[in-house]
Amino acid sequence: MIVHHDARFRFLSSYDPVSGQGIRSHTYDEMGQDTGIDPWRATYPELLDVGIMGSCTHGLSGLCAASGVQCYQNGATVSEPHLSFTHFKSIVDQSASRTFQMALGGRGDPNDHPDFLDMISYAHDHGIVPNFTTSGMGLKDEQLATIKHCCGAVAVSWYRSPITETTLKRLTEAGIKTNIHYVLSRSTLDEAFTLMDRVMKDPSINRLIFLLHKPVGQGQQDEVLSIADPIVKRFFHRFDDPKLMEKVGFDSCGVPGLINTTSRIDPSCIEACEAGRYSAYITPDYRLVPCSFEKDQAYAVDLRTHTIAQAFDSPAFDRFRSRLDHHCEGCVDRESCRSGCPIVPDITLCQRLVRTTPGAHL
């Protein structure tokens, strides 16, 4: 168990690198007494999403498009240099003993980066758990041993392809903790029910994680889920089953859907959007932004001229964090939901009246 003490904001965080479970304390006062209040943010990101890939090796293969996954990074059309190993080492050096996990990603499969094995080894050797998501297309057998030794888990993007099934088999047979990442949209919702049933019966898969579709990059607006849709309500209502929650999870974008459709989940156990508060994204061109979905450069801070700590504490990040606060005031679930997505409010699965009152929109 790794424990961090945030003296500035007066709370403790702990993380189990084996199970991936983490917990935060309430804040404490000047006398060291528990205030009963959750901390608003950390001094330094506990999770860093690092975009090591500037271009997608397989972007022109048609796999993403054929699977119905609309790339929010524009992987098939945008090509930029990858993050350098020198910059990656600087990120790790700054983050050692401050960050629990690094999620490697970017515009393509991280395992295609020429320095991929050196990167995950460097992070692991400095006490940071690396994880990554892959299509599996360029995954090499000689990478598996290092991945198993260094990574907490590997997520396989669900591309409805024989490649997906083969990759799941290769990873699980190698003894690597393996998740499935599934983009939840209007056209994939029906299939999601079937996949949940499969994962519940498959002990080789660690977890199925649903990622809410966002109209960013190539993502289309007509694929966005609506909380008014009866099928959406039926889907989220299934998570009142505690056994399902042991194998299936969501990105934080799905939290409003859980809050508005379930009755047996304790809201205090649900983590709302952490962007700019406990997590941040580093772009392949070495800038810190609150979230990988944030494309407004007004919130980007150049890490060539700032440290990560300075960028995380910058006026740009303060402006972003203000978008998460002072909204939906009066809602009983505000502390659990944080008003949903601050970047694309349309994806927030909520139709409560408080979101239509003056000042409620993000």
Rosetta blueprint (number, residue, H / E / L):
1 M L
2 I E
3 V E
4 H E
5 H E
6 D E
7 A L
8 R L
9 F L
10 R L
11 F E
12 L E
13 S E
14 S E
15 Y E
16 D L
17 P L
18 V L
19 S L
20 G L
21 Q L
22 G E
23 I E
24 R E
25 S L
26 H L
27 T L
28 Y E
29 D L
30 E L
31 M L
32 G L
33 Q L
34 D E
35 T L
36 G L
37 I L
38 D L
39 P L
40 W L
41 R L
42 A L
43 T L
44 Y L
45 P L
46 E L
47 L E
48 L E
49 D E
50 V E
51 G E
52 I E
53 M E
54 G L
55 S L
56 C L
57 T L
58 H L
59 G L
60 L L
61 S L
62 G L
63 L H
64 C H
65 A H
66 A H
67 S H
68 G L
69 V L
70 Q L
71 C L
72 Y L
73 Q L
74 N L
75 G L
76 A L
77 T L
78 V L
79 S L
80 E L
81 P L
82 H L
83 L L
84 S L
85 F H
86 T H
87 H H
88 F H
89 K H
90 S H
91 I H
92 V H
93 D H
94 Q H
95 S H
96 A L
97 S L
98 R L
99 T L
100 F L
101 Q E
102 M E
103 A E
104 L E
105 G E
106 G E
107 R L
108 G L
109 D L
110 P H
111 N H
112 D H
113 H L
114 P L
115 D L
116 F H
117 L H
118 D H
119 M H
120 I H
121 S H
122 Y H
123 A H
124 H H
125 D H
126 H L
127 G L
128 I L
129 V E
130 P E
131 N E
132 F E
133 T E
134 T E
135 S L
136 G L
137 M L
138 G L
139 L L
140 K L
141 D H
142 E H
143 Q H
144 L H
145 A H
146 T H
147 I H
148 K H
149 H H
150 C H
151 C L
152 G L
153 A L
154 V E
155 A E
156 V E
157 S E
158 W L
159 Y L
160 R L
161 S L
162 P H
163 I H
164 T H
165 E H
166 T H
167 T H
168 L H
169 K H
170 R H
171 L H
172 T H
173 E H
174 A L
175 G L
176 I L
177 K L
178 T E
179 N E
180 I E
181 H E
182 Y E
183 V E
184 L E
185 S L
186 R L
187 S L
188 T L
189 L H
190 D H
191 E H
192 A H
193 F H
194 T H
195 L H
196 M H
197 D H
198 R H
199 V H
200 M H
201 K H
202 D L
203 P L
204 S L
205 I L
206 N L
207 R E
208 L E
209 I E
210 F E
211 L E
212 L E
213 H L
214 K L
215 P L
216 V L
217 G L
218 Q L
219 G L
220 Q L
221 Q H
222 D H
223 E H
224 V L
225 L L
226 S L
227 I L
228 A L
229 D L
230 P H
231 I H
232 V H
233 K H
234 R H
235 F H
236 F H
237 H H
238 R H
239 F H
240 D H
241 D L
242 P H
243 K H
244 L H
245 M H
246 E L
247 K L
248 V E
249 G E
250 F E
251 D L
252 S H
253 C H
254 G H
255 V H
256 P H
257 G H
258 L H
259 I H
260 N H
261 T H
262 T L
263 S L
264 R L
265 I L
266 D L
267 P H
268 S H
269 C H
270 I L
271 E L
272 A L
273 C L
274 E L
275 A E
276 G L
277 R L
278 Y L
279 S E
280 A E
281 Y E
282 I E
283 T L
284 P L
285 D L
286 Y L
287 R E
288 L E
289 V E
290 P L
291 C L
292 S L
293 F L
294 E L
295 K L
296 D L
297 Q H
298 A H
299 Y H
300 A L
301 V E
302 D E
303 L L
304 R L
305 T L
306 H L
307 T L
308 I H
309 A H
310 Q H
311 A H
312 F H
313 D L
314 S L
315 P H
316 A H
317 F H
318 D H
319 R H
320 F H
321 R H
322 S H
323 R L
324 L L
325 D L
326 H L
327 H L
328 C L
329 E L
330 G L
331 C L
332 V L
333 D L
334 R H
335 E H
336 S H
337 C H
338 R L
339 S L
340 G L
341 C L
342 P L
343 I L
344 V L
345 P H
346 D H
347 I H
348 T L
349 L L
350 C L
351 Q L
352 R L
353 L H
354 V H
355 R H
356 T H
357 T L
358 P L
359 G L
360 A L
361 H L
362 L L
